[in-house]
Amino acid sequence: MTTAFTLDAHSKSFPLAAAACTSDTIAAKGWNLLADDLAYPVVALRSSALAHNLAWMQDFVQRKGIDLAPHGKTTMSPELFAQQLAAGAWGLTFATIFQLAVGVQAGARRAIIANQVVCDADLDSLQHLLQQTPGLRVWFLVDSLAQLALIEDWAVRRKATGRFDVLLEMGVPGQRTGCRTLDEALALAKAISVSPAAQLGGIECYEGGVARCESEHDAREVTALVRRVTDVARECDTRGLFADPEILLTAGGSAVFDLVVPLLRTRGLSRPVRGVLRSGCYITHDHGNYARFLKVLEQREGLDSSLRPALEVWAMVQSVPEPGLALLTCGRRDVSYDLEMPMPVRLARRGTREAVDAPAGWTISALNDQHAYLRFDPAGTVPAVGDRVALGISHPCTTFDKWRWLPLIEDDWSVSGAISTHF
């Protein structure tokens, strides 16, 4: 369960001269982002967009008749995990045992580790979590007989008597983990079904690697993957290889998650199917990569709108050394750049509390560790030293991991709360 945490001069963007406070009392300071009460750069998590995204995704899965286990690696925030669970998430997803432990502390009692577990220390830790947490159930991925042998060897050496819940992963040739063929998957499923250390709970896949943001291509490639996974599930069911009264089928990144709904709603098996979507970036969305994918999803789904970007990194113009170039007070230490450069989305002139859309021609051309290169047309709107610029991001995961706390910002730019991260 989440508890208030301390904010002080050790927290990036927290003013050095300000008295320390806890996350649940920061609103009492009366701070406002556009009053420059926080030091730049500062990341802003907009409360209204966050609430919208939580409700929108929960409504989506309910309409589709599936469940949601958001991927926690996106935010690694106990406060946001608690909000996702409170909104109706069936469970949470993680990539590592360390991440799982943070989620369990935040209240998760059903979790998927969408990754292979192969290390003795991780298997030890998972066993410890399961033994120490009443009601906790965790499924992790297995994709080879070699991995299964490793788990069984661990169980012999540790004299373990229980069986881990596992999901067989189906992969895509040329991409990352997962069985490549039906025969390979069935051989593994048979071995898991008689293993003293593992039991087969269902089938997993990740479709994001085949997506190109081209609807025809994405639908074709994801549908082919869905059919392969469905074939494996049907064969495993026919042969009685699943251990539980219901079969868990799970998929879903944050780009084309609508296209895996048919898999998650598979019918005609001998026992009920629980379809679980694992999208994570929806909670804050973004201004770049996922925004483009969601525009295509909206067209496929016949929607006028969907998710809203909730995350912005604010910086100050520190220098305009020549026409057409301004330097901002943020860089690689503060903002995503792994998929594409951040993009200017708002401008607040020095001394005002009004933010307007950034000029369409403004771009970020490069980042240093602590500088962003803002390019602009000298004949158009010219930034001045002391102005504030909000940068939209592409891929929220790699902005969150640069911050240990994020202020919650209301639509009037007031600071109303804070969340922590645990990377």
N, C-alpha and C positions, 0 to 999 in steps of 0.2 A: 504494500500500500504506500502511497506517496505521502511525504511530509514536507513541510516548508524547509527551504534551504537558505543559507546565509549568503548575502551579496555584500561585497566590500571592495576595498582597493585592489584586491587580488583578482577581481573579475574584470575582464577586458571590457572597456567602454563605461565601466562604473567610475564616476568622478572620484579622484583621489581625495578631495577635500570633504566629500560627503560622508555623513555618519553611516555606518553599516546598518543593514536592515535585513529582514527576511523576505522571502518571495511573496508571502501573503500580506505583507505590510507596505510593499513598495508603492502601491497606489496612493498611500497617504502622503507621500512626498509631493504630490501634485506636479510631477514632472510631465513635460510635453516634448515630444521628439523634435518639433520644429522651433522650440524655444532654446535649442542647443543645451538642454539640461544633461544629456549624455554625451560622452566623448566620442568623437568620430575616429574610425568608422564604427557604425553600429548596425547590427542586424535587427530588422523589425518583423515581427510576426503579427499580421493584422487579424484581430479577433473575429471580425465579421466574416471574412473570407474563410477562416478556419472553421467556424461554426457551419457555414454553408457547405463546405466540402465534406465534413463529417456526416451531415444529414443527407447530402446528395448521394454519397456512395452507399450508405446504409439503405436508402430507398431503392437504389439500383439493384442491389443483391436481393432485396426482399421481393421486388417485382419479378426478378428472374427465377426466384425459388431456389436460391443457393445461399451459402454462408460466406462470411468474410473473416479472414485471419490476416490482417495487414502486416506487411513486412516491417519489423521494427528497426532494421538497419538504417532505414531512411533517416529517422530522427534520433534514435537511441535516447528518447526522453520519457522518463517514467510518468510525467504529468500528461503527456500526449497519449501514452499507452492507456492510462486510466480513462481518458476521454474517449478513446476508441472503444474500449470495453464497455463503458457506460452507454455509448451510443448504440450498442447491440452487437459488436463483433463477437463471433463464436470463439475466437482465440487470437493468438498472435503468431507471427512467423519470425524466425531469426536465422542467421547464417552460422553462428558459433555458440558454443556453450556459455562463453562469457556473456554474450548478448542475452541468451536465454535467462541467465541468472538475474539480470536487470529486469527483464519482463516478469519473472516470477515474483520478484520483490514488489513490482507494481500491481500485482493481483492476477496475472494470467494463470489459469489452471489447465488450459489446453494450448499446446504449442506445436508448431511444425518447425523443425530445423531443415530448411530447404538446402541442404548440403550434406556431403558425406562426413561421417564422424569416424576418424581413423586413429586417433592418438590415445594411448593409454591414459594420459592425464585427463583427456576430455571424457573418456568412457567412465573413469573414476568419478569425475565431477558430475556427470549426468546421473550416475547411480546414486550419488550423495544427494542431489537435488530431489530425485524421486523418493528417496527414503525419508527425507526430512520435510517434505511438503505434502501434507494430506490432500488427496484429490487431484494431484498433478498428473497429467498424461502428456507424453511427448513422443512424437513420431520423427525419425530422421531418415535420410535417404541412403539406400544401398544400390549400387549399380554394377557390382562385379562379384564373382566368386572369391576373388582375392581379398576384397574388403570383408566379405562375410567370414572368411577363414581367419582374418585378423581379429574380428570381434569374438569369434569362438575361442581363439587362442587366449585372448584377454580373459574370457569367462573361466577358462580352465585354470589359469594362473591365479586369478582372484577368488577362485572357488565360488563364483557367483551362481545363484540358483534361479534367478528370474530370467525372463526373456524381454529384450528391448522391443518396443513397437517400431517397425520400420515401414517405409514406403519404397517400392521399386521405382527407380527413376528411368524414364524413357528419354533419350537424347536425340540430337540431330547430327548426322554425319558431318564432320568437319568443324563442329562447334564444341561446346564444353561437355560436362559430364553427362552420363546416362547411357543405358543400353542402346545399341544401334539397331538390332534386329529382333524380330519376334522370337526366333529360336533362342537367341542369347537371353532374352528376357524370361522365357519360360523355363530354361535351365536354371536360372537364378531363382525364380519364384519357387520351383520345386525344392531347391536346396534350402531356401528360407523356411519352407513349410515344415521341414523335418529338423530344423536347427534347434539345438538346446539353448541357444543364446539370443534368438531373434524370432519374431512372428510377423507375418505379412498383414498389414492393415489396409493397404491400397496401392494406388499407382499415382505417380507424380510426373509432371513435365513443366518445362519453362518455354513459353512460345516467343518471348521477346527477341531472341536472337535472330529470328527469321524475318522480323518486321522491317520495312523500309519506308513507312509512311506513304505507301502507294496502295490504295484500298484493294484493287484487284489482285495485286501480287500478295499482299498480306493475307487476304481472305483465302486465297488458294493454298499458300504454304502452311498457314495455321490449321486450315481444315485437314490437310494431309497429315499433319502431326496428330490432330485430334483423332483421326481415324485409326492411326497406328496405336495410340494409347488405348482407345476403345477396344480394338482387337485384342490387345494384351489383357485388358480387364475381363473381357468375355471368356477368353481361354482359361485364365486363372480361376474364374468363377466356375466354369464347367468342370474343371479338374479338382475343385474343392480346396484350393490353395490358400484362400483367405481365412484368417483366424477369428475375425470379429463378426458379430451379428449384422453389422453394416459395413459397406465398402467405402473407403475414403478415396475420392478422386480429387486431385488438387492441381491447379495451374494458376498462372496469372501474374504477369508483370504489370507495369503501369501504362503501357502504350496501347496495346490492342486487346485489352482484357475482355471486351465484348465478344471476341471471336472464339474464346474457349468456353463460353456458356454451354454450347451443345454437349461438350465433354462432361461438364459438371452436372448436367441434367440427364446423363445416360440412364436409360430405362431397359427393362427386359432381363435384368440379372436376377439371380435366385434370392437375393436379399437386398434390402434398401441401400441406396447410394447417398452418401453425403458429399455434395460438391462444394469445395472450398476454394474461394478466390483469394489470392495472396498479394494483391496490389498494395504498394506502400506509399508511393509518391503522391497519391491523390490528396493526402491530408493538407499539403501546402501547394501542390501543383507547381507550375513554373511559368516563365514567360517565353520559353524557347522550345526545347525538344518535345516535352510532353504536351505543351500547348498546341503544337502542330499536329501531333498524333490525335489529340482529343477533338480537334476540328474535323478530322476525317471520321472519327467515331461518331460525332454528332450527326454527320451526314448519313452514316449507315443506320443510326438509330432514329433518325427523323427528329432530332432535338434542335431547339433554337440556341441552347447554351448548355453548359455542364459545370465543370469545375472552375474555380477562380484562383488566380495566383495570390498566395498569402504571404510570401516571403520576399523581402526586399533588403538590400544592403545599402545603407545611406553613407555617403562620403561628402567631404567638403572640397570645394575647389581651392587648392592651395597655391596654384601658380598658373598664370597664362603667359608663358614665356615667349610665344610667337603667335602670329595670326594662324588660326585654325587648330591650335593645340592647347589643351588645358590638362593639368595634372590633378588627379583626385587623390584623396588621402585613404586609399585602400588598395589592396593588391592580392597576390596569390595566397597570403595568409588569411584572407578574409572572405573570399568569394569563389564560387565555382568557375572553373575554366577548362575542365576535362573534355567536355563535349563541344563547347563553343564559348566565345568571349561573352561576358555579361553585357547587358544592353541597357542604356539609359532609358528610364521609363517615367521619371518625374523630376521636376525642377522646382526648388523653393528658393526664391531670392533671399539674400542676406537680410536679416531683420524682420522677415515676415513669417506668418504661420499659415501661409497658403501655398499649396502645392498644385502645380499644373502639369499636364502631360509634357514630357520632354520633346523637343523638336524632332521631327521624323528623321532628319539627316544626321543626328548625333550618333556616334558609334564609339565603342571602345576598341582600339586597334591593338593594344598590347597591355600586359601586366608585368610589373616587377614585384618583388616581395611586398613592397608597401606603397606602390604607385600604380594608378590606372591612367592610361593615355586616352583622353577624350578628344576625338576629332570632330570638328564642326566647320560649317561654312562661315568664313569671316563676314560675308555679306548678309548673313541671316542673324538669328538669335545668338548672341555672344555671351558665354558664361563669364562671371566676374569672381575674383578672389572673395571667398566668404560665402558664395552661393552653396546650396546643398543639392546634391544629385542622388536620386535613388536608382540603384541598379537592379534590374530584373535578372534572374538567373536561369540557367539551363541545367537541369539535374540537381534537385535539392539535396540529395544525399551528400554531395561534396561541398555544400555550404554549411550544413549542420555540423559536420565534423570539425569545422574550424572555430567553433564557439562552444563555450562551456555553459553559457546561459543565453537566453533570448528574451527580450522584453515583449510583452503583449501590448499591442497598440490599438487604440480605438479609432473610429473614423474621424474624430477631431484631433487625432495625433497624441492624445493623452496616454500615459503609461498606466495600464490597469493591472498588470501582473507580470509574472515571469515563469519561464520553464527552464529546466536544466537538461543537459545532455551528458551521456556517460559512454564516451567512445574509448 
